[in-house]
Amino acid sequence: MIDDIRFEHTTPLQTQLYQHLSQRIIHRLYLPGSQLPSSRQLAADLGISRNTVNAVYDQLKAEGFLQSRAGRGVFVHQDLNLAINQPTGGAIQTTQAMTLPPLPPAPASRLKLGEDANLPFQPGLPDINAFPIRSWNRILHHQESRTSLRGYDTTQGYQPLRRAIADYLRASRGVRCQEHQVIVTNGAQQALSLIADVLLEPGDRVFVENPGYRGARYALGRHGNPLLPVPLKQQVLDVGVLDSLGDAKLLFCTPTHQYPMGGILDVSQRMALLQWARRNQTWIVEDDYDSEFHFYNKPFAAIQGMFDTAPVLYVGSFSKTLLPALRVGYLIVPEALVDHFLWAKRVSGGETPLLTQATIAEFIDSGQFTRHLRRMRQLYRDKWHHFQARVTEKLGGRLAPIAESAGMHLVLKGNVDDLALSQQLRDLGFGSTALSEHYIGKTALTGLVMGFASASESQIEACVDALCRLTDYDER
């Protein structure tokens, strides 16, 4: 039967007819060699245009489903070899899929995607409304007029941007690098994934801070390498316990503003960490998280710049200093590893959008990047003070801020069901993450990690009021 086809109003008739006929042929409701109605007859039976039927027949002929026989009509192709048999019961669902090969094991941790990412108080989200969009657009329009930016560029990244990054990092962070050591990436997450691709062999162990940045764990553990938690001491990596933990190929750390607890690794601890890494032939992955947003003191220089040929891979991003939507980061690697990383990037991700790179380069070279950071540092300092004061005043210790004068987030520590509390906040339109989710193992503090940078003053007030209600605190 062919006149039992029914059409919907949401999809073009030609598409629907093609799907109906091709699926019936695939599932052998129409066998090889069987004749189909003429285009005139089928159009009349279905009440549609003959042109629509002819277009579908032509497509099915081109794809090898049908063939015309001179003077006889249209037939299912005699040589069509299909392995799928008609399902029992006769009726065919046009969306029926073939059986899939065996699926891989489910990921150990399922990432939450989508709408939560831009809620106020979501960690890592900058104040997008404070971004100098007019200045940015002027630079962008200027770059758009350049024909040289409409094609391809090198995998390593746009040379003026690599030069600007190297100059900026040498001046502001004490990083020892030249532009040929800079690899522009599609965000910091790609940089971490490239490190795993290049340096990790099966079975190599990776040390990570505990609690720590989950994105690094996802990237560095994605090939199945064991992740070993290193505890914190006074909110920073406990360098003193490393010798007792055995060997590791990589150690990931956030020494300038530990994520999420906010501690700062001092110079003597940085020296000890480097000495340990050299003794044990371990690479240090230094994520210089929030180094631009220290409110009262200049941050310590990067570990990478403390010695020549330090075994350090330095990771950074423009997601927090500019805009998350840009998806541009960078990786500083020793000269001996440049070609290894370029090959890995070429086969896994290719180029970073050239026009975006050129716009960032001019934004830095024109001095606007430095001015923007200065403004944001003051803005975030004011928000940090306000949020911390309101939490201390209204929550009465139920959730206590762990105060560090840096960064874009604040940890509120308390004896709460932080998973449930974070979800309740999300239901009210406020972002956060549960502190316990940042731990490996059962020994975990509870509380909330809250990114105040994106929140307005009124949102800070509303969120603290919501926390009062949700924690059953009777405000007096």
N, C-alpha and C positions, 0 to 999 in steps of 0.2 A: 504494500500500500504506500502510495506517495501523497495522496490527497489528505492524509491525516495530519499533515504538518500544520502547526499553529504558530502564529507570530506574536511577538510582544511589541510594545510601542517604544521601548527604550533603546533599541538597537536597530541600525539600518536593515531594511529587508534583505538587501544583497548579502550582508554579513550573516544574517540568520539562516538564509537559504543555503549558503555555502556550508555553514556548520552542520545543518541537518543532513545534507546529502553526503558530505565527506565522512561524518561519523557513522552513517548507515553503511557506507561502503567499507570503512575500516572494520566495523564489527560484523561484516558479512551478512547484513540484512539484504543487501543487493550483491549477489554473487558475481564473480568474474564472468563476463560474457552475457550477462542479463541486460535487456534493453530498457532504457528509460523513456518516458513519454517525450514527444516532440516539445520544443520550446513553446509552440503555440498552445498545445494541449495542456501542458503543465501550468502555463500562465493563466489559462481559463479555469483550470481546476482550483488553483490557489487564489484566484482573484487579484493577481498582481500583474505588473507590466511585463510584456514579453522581453523588453530590453533587459530587465533585471535577470530573467531566467537565462538569456543568452550570455550575459556577462558572467554569471556563475558557471554555466557550462564551459565557457572559454577558459576560465580559471582552472576548473577541474581537469580539463584536457591538458592544459599547460603543465599541471602538476603530476600528470600521469594516472589520474583516477579514471578518466573517461577517454574514449576514442570514437571518432566518427567513422562510419562505414558508408561509402558512397551509395546513395540511393536507398539506404536501409534505415539510417537514423543514428542515434547516440546510444552507446553501450558502455557498461563497466569494462575497463580495460581487461582483455583476455589474459594478459601476462601478469596481472597484479598479484603479488605474493604477500599476503597479510597473515601474520601469525596469531592475530586475536580472533577468537571464535565468538559467535553470537552468545551473549549471556542468556542463561536460562530465564524463561519468563517472557522472552520476546521483546518487551519494550526496551528502548535504549535511552539512556541519559546522555545528552550531548556533552556533558562536562566530565564523563567518566574517564579516569586516568588509568594508564598502565600501572602495573605493580612496580613499585620502586625497588632498587637494590637495597641491601641492608643499610640502615641508617647508622651514623656514628653515635657514640654515647652522648647523652644530653650534657650540655655544659654544666660544670659544677656550680656556677653562679649565673643566674639569668639577669641580664642588664635591663633596667627599666628605661624604656625609650619614650620619647615624644614630649607630651604636653607639660610634664613637670619641670623640664629643663629651664624654663624662663620664668618660673614663679619667683617673686621677691623672697629673699633669704635663701635661695638655692646657692650652695657653695660654689665658688668659682665664677659666678656671674658678675661682671662689672656693671657700673652705672652707665647703661647704654645711652640714656637721655643726656648725659654730660659729655658725650663724644662730640668733637667739633666737626659735625657732618658737613657744614658748608665749606670749610677749608679742605676737607677730604675730597669733596666732590669737585672742587676747582682743580685739584691735582689729578684726580681721576679723569676728568674731561680733557685735560692737557695730555695725559698719557694715551687716551683713546685715539687721539689724532695722529699718533706716530705709527706709521705703517710697519716699522720694524718690530712692533709688539703684537702683530696680528698672526704671527706664525709660531714656530716651535723655538724652544730654547734648550739649554743643556739640562740634563738630569740633576746636576749639582745645584742649579739655581741661578737666577739672574745675577750677573757679576756685580753691578752697582749695589744690589741689596746685600750680597755677601760681604762686599767691602764695608758697607755701612754698619752691618752687624758686627764685624770684626772690630771696627773702630770704636763702636759704642761699648762693646764688652771689655775691650782693653782699658778704656777710660773709666767706666763705671764699676766694673766688677773685677778688674785685675786679671782677666783671662789672658793667657798667653796663646795667641793664635794669629794666623794670617788668613786672608780671605780664602786661600785654597784649602784650608782646613774646615771651612764652613759648608755644611750641607743643608740646604733649605728643604724643609719637610712639610707635609700636609698636617700640621699640628704636632704637638709634642707626642701624641699617642703613636703616630707613625715612626717618630724617632726611636721610641722604646721598642716598637716591633722590629725595626731594622737591627737594633742592638741584639735582640734575641736571635734573629736570622743569621747574623754574621758571627757572633761569638759563642753561642751555646751549642754544645754537642749533646746527644742523648745521655741522660744521667748526670749532667753537670748541675751542681747545686747553686741556688740563688739565695742570698741573704736579703731580707726585706725588713724594714722597720715595723714594729708591732706595738701600737696601732700604726697604720700607714696608708699610703695612697693606693686605693684599689685598682685604679687604671694601670699602674705599673705592674701590679700582680697579674692582671689579665694579660698584658702584653708579654711579660717576661716568662710567664708560666704557660703560654698557649701551646708550646710544643711538648708539654708534659714534664718539663723540668721541675724537680722538687723545690718548693719555696720554703725556706727555713726562717721562722720569725726571730728577730733580734729585739729584745725588750728595750724600753726606754728607761732612762734615769734622769730625773728632774726635767722631764718633757723633751729630752733629746736622745739620740741613739747612744746606747750604753757601749762605748768602745771597749771598756774593760772586760766584757764577757766574750769578745770575739775569739780569743785564743782557745776558749773552752768549747767552741762550737764546731771545730774541725775546719775543713777547707771548703772553699766556694769559688766558682768561676766569676760570679758577679756579686756586687753588693750595691743595692739601690738605696739612696738616702736623699733627704731634703734638709741639708745642714743649715741653710740660712733662715728657714722658717719651717720647722718640722710640721708636716701635715699628718694628722690634723691638730696636734697638741700645741704647736706654736713655739716650741723652744728653739734656741739658737746655739749651735755647736761652737764652743769657743776655740781660740787659736791652738791651745795645747791639745785639745781633743782632736782637732783637725790634723795636727802633726802626728798624733798617735795613730789615727786612722790611716794616714798615708803610709806610715812605717809598717803597720800591720799588712796593708795591701801589698807592699813591695816584698815583704818576707814570704807571703803566702801566694804570690803570683795571682792576685785577684784584681779584676777590673772594678773600679768605683764608677757607678753611674750617678752623677751629681745633677739632680733636678733642682735648679736654683729658684725654687718656688717662692713667689711673693717678694723677691729680693728688692724690687722697685718700691715697695710700700712699707718701709720702716719709718716710723713717724717721728722719732726723736733722735736716734743715733744712726750714723752711717753704717750699713751692714758690713760684716767682715768680708774681706775679699774671698773670691771663690777658691775652693780647694784646688781646682784645676790649675790655678795660676801660682800656687805656692812653690813649685819646683819645676824646672825643665823636665820634660819627658815623664811627667807624673802619669800613673796608670789610670787616667780619668777620662770619661766621656761626659761631656757637658751638654745638658738638654735645656732648651728654653722655648718660649712661645709668645706670640703676640695676642693670644686669646684674651688675656686679662688686661694687658696694657693698652690694647686697641679694641678690637671687637672679636667675639667668638666666631662670628659668621665668616671671618676671613680665612680661618683654618690654615694658618701659616705658622710654622715653628722652625726651629733650627737645631742642629746637632754639631758640636765641635769635636772632632776626632783627631788623634795623633796622625802625623803625616803618613806613617806606614800603613794606616788603615783606610785612607781615603778611597783608594780604588775598590777595596772590598765593599765599602758601604755604597759607593756609586753603583756597583753591579747589583747589589741587593735592592736598591731603590728602583733601578731600571726595570728589573723583572717583577717587582711587586707593586709599584705604584706610579712609576713614571714621573712626569714633570708636575711641578706645582704651578697653578695658573699664573701665566706670565704677567698679565695686566695688573693683577693684585700685587705681585712682587714689585713691579716698577712703581706703583703708587706708594707702597710702604717705603721704598728706597728714597723717593723724593720727600716724603713726609718726614723721614729722619734727617736727611741732608739739609732740609730747609730750617731745621731747628724746632719745628712744630711738635715733634715727638717729645723732646725734652720739656718743652713748655706744658704740654698736655700732662705728662707725668707729674710735674710740679703741682699743677692744679688738682689732679686726682689724689695726690698724696695728702693735700690739705683737706679735701672733701672727705676722704675716707677716714682721716683722723677725727674729724668732727663727728662722723657717723659712729665710729668706734666708741668715742666718749659717750655719746648720747645713748646708744644701745646698752652699753655696759652699765651706765648709771641707772637706766630704767629697770633693767633686770635686777640689779642689786637692790633697788628701792622697793620694787613691787613683788618680787618673788621670795624675798625674805630668806634666802639660803636654800629654798626648795630645789632650785636650779642655780648653781653658783658658777659665774664666769671664771674661766681660767684665763687670766689677763696677761696678754703679751702685746706690747705696743708695736704691732706690725700686722700687715696682712689685710685680707678682705673677709675674714670669717672669725667667729668667736665660738669657742667650745663652752657649752653649758653642761656642767657635770652634776649629776643627781641620781638618787636611787629611784629610778622610774623605769617603766616598761617603754624603753625608747623607741622600739619598733612601732608600737601602737601609737605613741605620742606623735611621732613623725607623720604617720598616716593621718591622724586626726588633724594635724596642722595642714597637711596637704589638702584635705577635704575642705578646709576653710580658705584655701587659696594662698597658703604660705609654704615655701620650700624649706627643706632641711634634710639632713641625713642622720640616721641613728649612729651614735658614737660606737656602739657595740659592733656594728657592721664593718668597722675598720680594723677589727682584730682577727688574727688567726688563732684558733683554739678557743677554749672555754673561759680562760681567765681574761675577763673584759670588764672595763668600766662601762657604765651606762650614762647616757646624756644625749645631747643634740649638738650637731655641727651646723652652725647657722651663718650663712653668708650675708652679712649686713650691707655689703657694698651696693647692691642693686636696689635697696629699700629706701623709700622716702621717709621723712620724719613722721608723717601720719601713718605710714605702714609699720614703722617701728612701734608706735604707740598701740596700734591695733593688734599687732602680733604679741606684744608683751601682755596686753589685756587677755588675749586668747590663751596664752600660756597660764595666766592666773586661773582662768576658769578650768582649763583642762587638767591642771594639777591640783584642783580642789583647794586652792589657797584662798582663804577668806581674808580679802583685803580690808585693812582697818584704817 
